[in-house]
Amino acid sequence: MTKKRYRIQSACPQCGCSFAQVMSKEELLEKHGDTPNIELECGECMLKFQADRKSACPEWDDECRLNEKNG
Ligand SMILES: [Zn+2]
């Protein structure tokens, strides 16, 4: 079984630079938990900001909804 990788993509609201992270589900849950908003840190200006999980990582959001459906 291959481990699925999730791509989190976002743009900093302060300096506008965009960045992406690729993580496994375990890493995602460990770092961000299972919340609708995830906390990211800009690599350029070090601003910490919240991103909407749905727009930052639609794949992960889909999977969370599937899990909810399954109980
Ligand atoms: Zn920034």
PDB file of the backbone (N, CA, C, O) and the ligand in Angstrom, with CONECT records:
HET     ZN  A 101       1
ATOM      1  N   MET A   1       0.846  -1.198   0.000  1.00  0.00           N
ATOM      2  CA  MET A   1       0.000   0.000   0.000  1.00  0.00           C
ATOM      3  C   MET A   1       0.880   1.248   0.000  1.00  0.00           C
ATOM      4  O   MET A   1       1.751   1.412   0.854  1.00  0.00           O
ATOM      5  N   THR A   2       0.642   2.097  -0.949  1.00  0.00           N
ATOM      6  CA  THR A   2       1.453   3.311  -1.022  1.00  0.00           C
ATOM      7  C   THR A   2       0.861   4.386  -0.145  1.00  0.00           C
ATOM      8  O   THR A   2      -0.356   4.510  -0.005  1.00  0.00           O
ATOM      9  N   LYS A   3       1.731   5.139   0.426  1.00  0.00           N
ATOM     10  CA  LYS A   3       1.287   6.222   1.288  1.00  0.00           C
ATOM     11  C   LYS A   3       0.915   7.427   0.448  1.00  0.00           C
ATOM     12  O   LYS A   3       1.684   7.883  -0.398  1.00  0.00           O
ATOM     13  N   LYS A   4      -0.243   7.915   0.693  1.00  0.00           N
ATOM     14  CA  LYS A   4      -0.688   9.068  -0.051  1.00  0.00           C
ATOM     15  C   LYS A   4      -0.007  10.333   0.482  1.00  0.00           C
ATOM     16  O   LYS A   4       0.164  10.512   1.688  1.00  0.00           O
ATOM     17  N   ARG A   5       0.368  11.186  -0.441  1.00  0.00           N
ATOM     18  CA  ARG A   5       0.970  12.453  -0.038  1.00  0.00           C
ATOM     19  C   ARG A   5      -0.007  13.571  -0.358  1.00  0.00           C
ATOM     20  O   ARG A   5      -0.669  13.570  -1.396  1.00  0.00           O
ATOM     21  N   TYR A   6      -0.076  14.505   0.544  1.00  0.00           N
ATOM     22  CA  TYR A   6      -0.987  15.626   0.356  1.00  0.00           C
ATOM     23  C   TYR A   6      -0.206  16.903   0.120  1.00  0.00           C
ATOM     24  O   TYR A   6       0.818  17.161   0.754  1.00  0.00           O
ATOM     25  N   ARG A   7      -0.710  17.678  -0.793  1.00  0.00           N
ATOM     26  CA  ARG A   7      -0.037  18.915  -1.128  1.00  0.00           C
ATOM     27  C   ARG A   7      -0.819  20.075  -0.536  1.00  0.00           C
ATOM     28  O   ARG A   7      -1.994  20.274  -0.846  1.00  0.00           O
ATOM     29  N   ILE A   8      -0.156  20.829   0.312  1.00  0.00           N
ATOM     30  CA  ILE A   8      -0.768  22.018   0.901  1.00  0.00           C
ATOM     31  C   ILE A   8      -0.203  23.230   0.192  1.00  0.00           C
ATOM     32  O   ILE A   8       1.010  23.433   0.143  1.00  0.00           O
ATOM     33  N   GLN A   9      -1.086  24.017  -0.349  1.00  0.00           N
ATOM     34  CA  GLN A   9      -0.639  25.157  -1.124  1.00  0.00           C
ATOM     35  C   GLN A   9      -1.320  26.406  -0.599  1.00  0.00           C
ATOM     36  O   GLN A   9      -2.531  26.422  -0.379  1.00  0.00           O
ATOM     37  N   SER A  10      -0.530  27.453  -0.402  1.00  0.00           N
ATOM     38  CA  SER A  10      -1.117  28.672   0.116  1.00  0.00           C
ATOM     39  C   SER A  10      -0.247  29.866  -0.254  1.00  0.00           C
ATOM     40  O   SER A  10       0.865  29.716  -0.760  1.00  0.00           O
ATOM     41  N   ALA A  11      -0.781  31.051   0.010  1.00  0.00           N
ATOM     42  CA  ALA A  11      -0.013  32.264  -0.249  1.00  0.00           C
ATOM     43  C   ALA A  11      -0.055  33.132   1.005  1.00  0.00           C
ATOM     44  O   ALA A  11      -1.082  33.237   1.675  1.00  0.00           O
ATOM     45  N   CYS A  12       1.074  33.743   1.303  1.00  0.00           N
ATOM     46  CA  CYS A  12       1.167  34.578   2.490  1.00  0.00           C
ATOM     47  C   CYS A  12       0.322  35.850   2.303  1.00  0.00           C
ATOM     48  O   CYS A  12       0.450  36.539   1.291  1.00  0.00           O
ATOM     49  N   PRO A  13      -0.545  36.157   3.289  1.00  0.00           N
ATOM     50  CA  PRO A  13      -1.376  37.358   3.163  1.00  0.00           C
ATOM     51  C   PRO A  13      -0.573  38.643   3.312  1.00  0.00           C
ATOM     52  O   PRO A  13      -1.055  39.711   2.933  1.00  0.00           O
ATOM     53  N   GLN A  14       0.622  38.568   3.846  1.00  0.00           N
ATOM     54  CA  GLN A  14       1.413  39.773   4.077  1.00  0.00           C
ATOM     55  C   GLN A  14       2.342  40.103   2.910  1.00  0.00           C
ATOM     56  O   GLN A  14       2.322  41.222   2.396  1.00  0.00           O
ATOM     57  N   CYS A  15       3.148  39.141   2.496  1.00  0.00           N
ATOM     58  CA  CYS A  15       4.102  39.443   1.426  1.00  0.00           C
ATOM     59  C   CYS A  15       3.693  38.811   0.096  1.00  0.00           C
ATOM     60  O   CYS A  15       4.300  39.095  -0.936  1.00  0.00           O
ATOM     61  N   GLY A  16       2.676  37.962   0.112  1.00  0.00           N
ATOM     62  CA  GLY A  16       2.124  37.445  -1.131  1.00  0.00           C
ATOM     63  C   GLY A  16       2.890  36.287  -1.734  1.00  0.00           C
ATOM     64  O   GLY A  16       2.496  35.770  -2.779  1.00  0.00           O
ATOM     65  N   CYS A  17       3.972  35.868  -1.106  1.00  0.00           N
ATOM     66  CA  CYS A  17       4.709  34.754  -1.689  1.00  0.00           C
ATOM     67  C   CYS A  17       3.929  33.459  -1.466  1.00  0.00           C
ATOM     68  O   CYS A  17       3.303  33.260  -0.425  1.00  0.00           O
ATOM     69  N   SER A  18       3.985  32.610  -2.446  1.00  0.00           N
ATOM     70  CA  SER A  18       3.252  31.363  -2.328  1.00  0.00           C
ATOM     71  C   SER A  18       4.215  30.230  -2.037  1.00  0.00           C
ATOM     72  O   SER A  18       5.390  30.284  -2.400  1.00  0.00           O
ATOM     73  N   PHE A  19       3.712  29.225  -1.390  1.00  0.00           N
ATOM     74  CA  PHE A  19       4.560  28.085  -1.104  1.00  0.00           C
ATOM     75  C   PHE A  19       3.711  26.833  -1.002  1.00  0.00           C
ATOM     76  O   PHE A  19       2.489  26.899  -0.873  1.00  0.00           O
ATOM     77  N   ALA A  20       4.373  25.705  -1.061  1.00  0.00           N
ATOM     78  CA  ALA A  20       3.658  24.439  -0.997  1.00  0.00           C
ATOM     79  C   ALA A  20       4.434  23.478  -0.111  1.00  0.00           C
ATOM     80  O   ALA A  20       5.665  23.488  -0.073  1.00  0.00           O
ATOM     81  N   GLN A  21       3.693  22.662   0.587  1.00  0.00           N
ATOM     82  CA  GLN A  21       4.301  21.619   1.393  1.00  0.00           C
ATOM     83  C   GLN A  21       3.674  20.297   0.982  1.00  0.00           C
ATOM     84  O   GLN A  21       2.483  20.231   0.680  1.00  0.00           O
ATOM     85  N   VAL A  22       4.478  19.258   0.974  1.00  0.00           N
ATOM     86  CA  VAL A  22       3.933  17.934   0.704  1.00  0.00           C
ATOM     87  C   VAL A  22       4.154  17.077   1.935  1.00  0.00           C
ATOM     88  O   VAL A  22       5.279  16.916   2.408  1.00  0.00           O
ATOM     89  N   MET A  23       3.065  16.536   2.441  1.00  0.00           N
ATOM     90  CA  MET A  23       3.149  15.759   3.676  1.00  0.00           C
ATOM     91  C   MET A  23       2.279  14.520   3.592  1.00  0.00           C
ATOM     92  O   MET A  23       1.323  14.462   2.819  1.00  0.00           O
ATOM     93  N   SER A  24       2.620  13.548   4.388  1.00  0.00           N
ATOM     94  CA  SER A  24       1.750  12.389   4.512  1.00  0.00           C
ATOM     95  C   SER A  24       0.614  12.739   5.459  1.00  0.00           C
ATOM     96  O   SER A  24       0.656  13.760   6.145  1.00  0.00           O
ATOM     97  N   LYS A  25      -0.381  11.899   5.490  1.00  0.00           N
ATOM     98  CA  LYS A  25      -1.526  12.159   6.359  1.00  0.00           C
ATOM     99  C   LYS A  25      -1.104  12.231   7.823  1.00  0.00           C
ATOM    100  O   LYS A  25      -1.577  13.081   8.577  1.00  0.00           O
ATOM    101  N   GLU A  26      -0.207  11.329   8.212  1.00  0.00           N
ATOM    102  CA  GLU A  26       0.266  11.330   9.597  1.00  0.00           C
ATOM    103  C   GLU A  26       0.936  12.652   9.948  1.00  0.00           C
ATOM    104  O   GLU A  26       0.715  13.217  11.019  1.00  0.00           O
ATOM    105  N   GLU A  27       1.758  13.128   9.022  1.00  0.00           N
ATOM    106  CA  GLU A  27       2.452  14.395   9.271  1.00  0.00           C
ATOM    107  C   GLU A  27       1.468  15.554   9.345  1.00  0.00           C
ATOM    108  O   GLU A  27       1.601  16.456  10.173  1.00  0.00           O
ATOM    109  N   LEU A  28       0.484  15.509   8.467  1.00  0.00           N
ATOM    110  CA  LEU A  28      -0.538  16.550   8.472  1.00  0.00           C
ATOM    111  C   LEU A  28      -1.268  16.599   9.802  1.00  0.00           C
ATOM    112  O   LEU A  28      -1.444  17.662  10.398  1.00  0.00           O
ATOM    113  N   LEU A  29      -1.689  15.427  10.251  1.00  0.00           N
ATOM    114  CA  LEU A  29      -2.456  15.369  11.492  1.00  0.00           C
ATOM    115  C   LEU A  29      -1.607  15.790  12.678  1.00  0.00           C
ATOM    116  O   LEU A  29      -2.086  16.445  13.603  1.00  0.00           O
ATOM    117  N   GLU A  30      -0.337  15.404  12.637  1.00  0.00           N
ATOM    118  CA  GLU A  30       0.554  15.747  13.737  1.00  0.00           C
ATOM    119  C   GLU A  30       0.808  17.253  13.786  1.00  0.00           C
ATOM    120  O   GLU A  30       0.857  17.861  14.855  1.00  0.00           O
ATOM    121  N   LYS A  31       0.966  17.825  12.614  1.00  0.00           N
ATOM    122  CA  LYS A  31       1.323  19.234  12.550  1.00  0.00           C
ATOM    123  C   LYS A  31       0.112  20.155  12.685  1.00  0.00           C
ATOM    124  O   LYS A  31       0.173  21.192  13.345  1.00  0.00           O
ATOM    125  N   HIS A  32      -0.983  19.757  12.050  1.00  0.00           N
ATOM    126  CA  HIS A  32      -2.120  20.671  11.963  1.00  0.00           C
ATOM    127  C   HIS A  32      -3.366  20.171  12.672  1.00  0.00           C
ATOM    128  O   HIS A  32      -4.305  20.938  12.881  1.00  0.00           O
ATOM    129  N   GLY A  33      -3.392  18.898  13.045  1.00  0.00           N
ATOM    130  CA  GLY A  33      -4.588  18.372  13.657  1.00  0.00           C
ATOM    131  C   GLY A  33      -5.705  18.250  12.640  1.00  0.00           C
ATOM    132  O   GLY A  33      -5.501  18.438  11.441  1.00  0.00           O
ATOM    133  N   ASP A  34      -6.875  17.937  13.134  1.00  0.00           N
ATOM    134  CA  ASP A  34      -7.993  17.706  12.232  1.00  0.00           C
ATOM    135  C   ASP A  34      -8.972  18.872  12.322  1.00  0.00           C
ATOM    136  O   ASP A  34     -10.130  18.694  12.699  1.00  0.00           O
ATOM    137  N   THR A  35      -8.499  20.059  11.975  1.00  0.00           N
ATOM    138  CA  THR A  35      -9.314  21.256  12.098  1.00  0.00           C
ATOM    139  C   THR A  35      -9.574  21.864  10.714  1.00  0.00           C
ATOM    140  O   THR A  35      -8.814  21.624   9.777  1.00  0.00           O
ATOM    141  N   PRO A  36     -10.640  22.644  10.591  1.00  0.00           N
ATOM    142  CA  PRO A  36     -10.936  23.253   9.292  1.00  0.00           C
ATOM    143  C   PRO A  36      -9.943  24.340   8.904  1.00  0.00           C
ATOM    144  O   PRO A  36      -9.839  24.705   7.733  1.00  0.00           O
ATOM    145  N   ASN A  37      -9.207  24.861   9.902  1.00  0.00           N
ATOM    146  CA  ASN A  37      -8.183  25.860   9.587  1.00  0.00           C
ATOM    147  C   ASN A  37      -6.820  25.324   9.976  1.00  0.00           C
ATOM    148  O   ASN A  37      -6.653  24.747  11.050  1.00  0.00           O
ATOM    149  N   ILE A  38      -5.852  25.516   9.104  1.00  0.00           N
ATOM    150  CA  ILE A  38      -4.507  25.060   9.417  1.00  0.00           C
ATOM    151  C   ILE A  38      -3.589  26.265   9.564  1.00  0.00           C
ATOM    152  O   ILE A  38      -3.764  27.286   8.899  1.00  0.00           O
ATOM    153  N   GLU A  39      -2.613  26.126  10.444  1.00  0.00           N
ATOM    154  CA  GLU A  39      -1.710  27.239  10.685  1.00  0.00           C
ATOM    155  C   GLU A  39      -0.439  27.055   9.873  1.00  0.00           C
ATOM    156  O   GLU A  39       0.193  26.000   9.906  1.00  0.00           O
ATOM    157  N   LEU A  40      -0.080  28.098   9.148  1.00  0.00           N
ATOM    158  CA  LEU A  40       1.111  28.034   8.302  1.00  0.00           C
ATOM    159  C   LEU A  40       2.044  29.171   8.662  1.00  0.00           C
ATOM    160  O   LEU A  40       1.628  30.186   9.221  1.00  0.00           O
ATOM    161  N   GLU A  41       3.311  28.985   8.332  1.00  0.00           N
ATOM    162  CA  GLU A  41       4.275  30.043   8.586  1.00  0.00           C
ATOM    163  C   GLU A  41       4.990  30.372   7.290  1.00  0.00           C
ATOM    164  O   GLU A  41       5.517  29.493   6.608  1.00  0.00           O
ATOM    165  N   CYS A  42       4.996  31.651   6.967  1.00  0.00           N
ATOM    166  CA  CYS A  42       5.628  32.094   5.727  1.00  0.00           C
ATOM    167  C   CYS A  42       7.147  31.981   5.852  1.00  0.00           C
ATOM    168  O   CYS A  42       7.733  32.418   6.842  1.00  0.00           O
ATOM    169  N   GLY A  43       7.764  31.397   4.849  1.00  0.00           N
ATOM    170  CA  GLY A  43       9.211  31.246   4.865  1.00  0.00           C
ATOM    171  C   GLY A  43       9.954  32.543   4.572  1.00  0.00           C
ATOM    172  O   GLY A  43      11.148  32.647   4.850  1.00  0.00           O
ATOM    173  N   GLU A  44       9.266  33.529   4.017  1.00  0.00           N
ATOM    174  CA  GLU A  44       9.899  34.786   3.651  1.00  0.00           C
ATOM    175  C   GLU A  44       9.870  35.790   4.803  1.00  0.00           C
ATOM    176  O   GLU A  44      10.910  36.304   5.215  1.00  0.00           O
ATOM    177  N   CYS A  45       8.674  36.064   5.315  1.00  0.00           N
ATOM    178  CA  CYS A  45       8.549  37.109   6.336  1.00  0.00           C
ATOM    179  C   CYS A  45       8.229  36.519   7.712  1.00  0.00           C
ATOM    180  O   CYS A  45       8.067  37.265   8.678  1.00  0.00           O
ATOM    181  N   MET A  46       8.138  35.196   7.810  1.00  0.00           N
ATOM    182  CA  MET A  46       7.908  34.491   9.068  1.00  0.00           C
ATOM    183  C   MET A  46       6.547  34.782   9.709  1.00  0.00           C
ATOM    184  O   MET A  46       6.334  34.497  10.887  1.00  0.00           O
ATOM    185  N   LEU A  47       5.648  35.343   8.934  1.00  0.00           N
ATOM    186  CA  LEU A  47       4.315  35.587   9.452  1.00  0.00           C
ATOM    187  C   LEU A  47       3.586  34.267   9.640  1.00  0.00           C
ATOM    188  O   LEU A  47       3.609  33.392   8.775  1.00  0.00           O
ATOM    189  N   LYS A  48       2.935  34.147  10.796  1.00  0.00           N
ATOM    190  CA  LYS A  48       2.099  32.974  11.012  1.00  0.00           C
ATOM    191  C   LYS A  48       0.671  33.341  10.668  1.00  0.00           C
ATOM    192  O   LYS A  48       0.145  34.348  11.141  1.00  0.00           O
ATOM    193  N   PHE A  49       0.053  32.524   9.846  1.00  0.00           N
ATOM    194  CA  PHE A  49      -1.310  32.823   9.450  1.00  0.00           C
ATOM    195  C   PHE A  49      -2.119  31.545   9.317  1.00  0.00           C
ATOM    196  O   PHE A  49      -1.580  30.446   9.190  1.00  0.00           O
ATOM    197  N   GLN A  50      -3.429  31.729   9.351  1.00  0.00           N
ATOM    198  CA  GLN A  50      -4.314  30.591   9.225  1.00  0.00           C
ATOM    199  C   GLN A  50      -4.800  30.478   7.793  1.00  0.00           C
ATOM    200  O   GLN A  50      -5.134  31.477   7.155  1.00  0.00           O
ATOM    201  N   ALA A  51      -4.834  29.280   7.306  1.00  0.00           N
ATOM    202  CA  ALA A  51      -5.345  29.039   5.965  1.00  0.00           C
ATOM    203  C   ALA A  51      -6.530  28.090   6.064  1.00  0.00           C
ATOM    204  O   ALA A  51      -6.588  27.225   6.938  1.00  0.00           O
ATOM    205  N   ASP A  52      -7.449  28.268   5.168  1.00  0.00           N
ATOM    206  CA  ASP A  52      -8.602  27.401   5.093  1.00  0.00           C
ATOM    207  C   ASP A  52      -8.170  26.049   4.535  1.00  0.00           C
ATOM    208  O   ASP A  52      -7.581  25.976   3.456  1.00  0.00           O
ATOM    209  N   ARG A  53      -8.457  25.004   5.256  1.00  0.00           N
ATOM    210  CA  ARG A  53      -8.015  23.690   4.803  1.00  0.00           C
ATOM    211  C   ARG A  53      -8.576  23.351   3.424  1.00  0.00           C
ATOM    212  O   ARG A  53      -7.906  22.740   2.592  1.00  0.00           O
ATOM    213  N   LYS A  54      -9.813  23.762   3.210  1.00  0.00           N
ATOM    214  CA  LYS A  54     -10.487  23.433   1.968  1.00  0.00           C
ATOM    215  C   LYS A  54      -9.739  23.999   0.758  1.00  0.00           C
ATOM    216  O   LYS A  54      -9.613  23.335  -0.271  1.00  0.00           O
ATOM    217  N   SER A  55      -9.243  25.236   0.894  1.00  0.00           N
ATOM    218  CA  SER A  55      -8.569  25.831  -0.257  1.00  0.00           C
ATOM    219  C   SER A  55      -7.086  25.484  -0.283  1.00  0.00           C
ATOM    220  O   SER A  55      -6.479  25.417  -1.352  1.00  0.00           O
ATOM    221  N   ALA A  56      -6.502  25.262   0.894  1.00  0.00           N
ATOM    222  CA  ALA A  56      -5.072  24.952   0.923  1.00  0.00           C
ATOM    223  C   ALA A  56      -4.807  23.510   0.506  1.00  0.00           C
ATOM    224  O   ALA A  56      -3.799  23.212  -0.134  1.00  0.00           O
ATOM    225  N   CYS A  57      -5.714  22.632   0.871  1.00  0.00           N
ATOM    226  CA  CYS A  57      -5.500  21.220   0.557  1.00  0.00           C
ATOM    227  C   CYS A  57      -6.835  20.524   0.338  1.00  0.00           C
ATOM    228  O   CYS A  57      -7.330  19.827   1.223  1.00  0.00           O
ATOM    229  N   PRO A  58      -7.420  20.715  -0.849  1.00  0.00           N
ATOM    230  CA  PRO A  58      -8.733  20.130  -1.137  1.00  0.00           C
ATOM    231  C   PRO A  58      -8.762  18.607  -0.986  1.00  0.00           C
ATOM    232  O   PRO A  58      -9.769  18.036  -0.567  1.00  0.00           O
ATOM    233  N   GLU A  59      -7.661  17.967  -1.329  1.00  0.00           N
ATOM    234  CA  GLU A  59      -7.609  16.503  -1.229  1.00  0.00           C
ATOM    235  C   GLU A  59      -7.796  16.040   0.208  1.00  0.00           C
ATOM    236  O   GLU A  59      -8.530  15.091   0.485  1.00  0.00           O
ATOM    237  N   TRP A  60      -7.123  16.723   1.104  1.00  0.00           N
ATOM    238  CA  TRP A  60      -7.194  16.364   2.510  1.00  0.00           C
ATOM    239  C   TRP A  60      -8.600  16.625   3.026  1.00  0.00           C
ATOM    240  O   TRP A  60      -9.145  15.831   3.793  1.00  0.00           O
ATOM    241  N   ASP A  61      -9.182  17.739   2.604  1.00  0.00           N
ATOM    242  CA  ASP A  61     -10.523  18.070   3.043  1.00  0.00           C
ATOM    243  C   ASP A  61     -11.507  17.009   2.583  1.00  0.00           C
ATOM    244  O   ASP A  61     -12.391  16.602   3.337  1.00  0.00           O
ATOM    245  N   ASP A  62     -11.352  16.561   1.343  1.00  0.00           N
ATOM    246  CA  ASP A  62     -12.213  15.503   0.829  1.00  0.00           C
ATOM    247  C   ASP A  62     -12.134  14.273   1.705  1.00  0.00           C
ATOM    248  O   ASP A  62     -13.149  13.675   2.060  1.00  0.00           O
ATOM    249  N   GLU A  63     -10.913  13.907   2.046  1.00  0.00           N
ATOM    250  CA  GLU A  63     -10.717  12.689   2.822  1.00  0.00           C
ATOM    251  C   GLU A  63     -11.328  12.820   4.209  1.00  0.00           C
ATOM    252  O   GLU A  63     -11.891  11.856   4.728  1.00  0.00           O
ATOM    253  N   CYS A  64     -11.228  13.985   4.809  1.00  0.00           N
ATOM    254  CA  CYS A  64     -11.815  14.201   6.119  1.00  0.00           C
ATOM    255  C   CYS A  64     -13.321  14.034   6.057  1.00  0.00           C
ATOM    256  O   CYS A  64     -13.932  13.465   6.961  1.00  0.00           O
ATOM    257  N   ARG A  65     -13.910  14.532   4.987  1.00  0.00           N
ATOM    258  CA  ARG A  65     -15.356  14.391   4.858  1.00  0.00           C
ATOM    259  C   ARG A  65     -15.754  12.943   4.656  1.00  0.00           C
ATOM    260  O   ARG A  65     -16.788  12.498   5.153  1.00  0.00           O
ATOM    261  N   LEU A  66     -14.934  12.213   3.928  1.00  0.00           N
ATOM    262  CA  LEU A  66     -15.204  10.783   3.760  1.00  0.00           C
ATOM    263  C   LEU A  66     -15.153  10.070   5.097  1.00  0.00           C
ATOM    264  O   LEU A  66     -15.995   9.224   5.397  1.00  0.00           O
ATOM    265  N   ASN A  67     -14.163  10.419   5.893  1.00  0.00           N
ATOM    266  CA  ASN A  67     -14.029   9.801   7.201  1.00  0.00           C
ATOM    267  C   ASN A  67     -15.230  10.098   8.085  1.00  0.00           C
ATOM    268  O   ASN A  67     -15.689   9.239   8.839  1.00  0.00           O
ATOM    269  N   GLU A  68     -15.735  11.329   7.983  1.00  0.00           N
ATOM    270  CA  GLU A  68     -16.908  11.683   8.778  1.00  0.00           C
ATOM    271  C   GLU A  68     -18.098  10.810   8.383  1.00  0.00           C
ATOM    272  O   GLU A  68     -18.868  10.342   9.223  1.00  0.00           O
ATOM    273  N   LYS A  69     -18.215  10.611   7.066  1.00  0.00           N
ATOM    274  CA  LYS A  69     -19.338   9.811   6.573  1.00  0.00           C
ATOM    275  C   LYS A  69     -19.247   8.380   7.063  1.00  0.00           C
ATOM    276  O   LYS A  69     -20.254   7.743   7.374  1.00  0.00           O
ATOM    277  N   ASN A  70     -18.023   7.890   7.126  1.00  0.00           N
ATOM    278  CA  ASN A  70     -17.844   6.498   7.535  1.00  0.00           C
ATOM    279  C   ASN A  70     -17.980   6.316   9.043  1.00  0.00           C
ATOM    280  O   ASN A  70     -17.957   5.191   9.541  1.00  0.00           O
ATOM    281  N   GLY A  71     -18.115   7.379   9.738  1.00  0.00           N
ATOM    282  CA  GLY A  71     -18.367   7.258  11.160  1.00  0.00           C
ATOM    283  C   GLY A  71     -17.212   7.741  11.946  1.00  0.00           C
ATOM    284  O   GLY A  71     -17.248   7.714  13.176  1.00  0.00           O
TER     285      GLY A  71
HETATM  286 ZN    ZN A 101       5.217  36.325   3.948  1.00  0.00          ZN2+
END
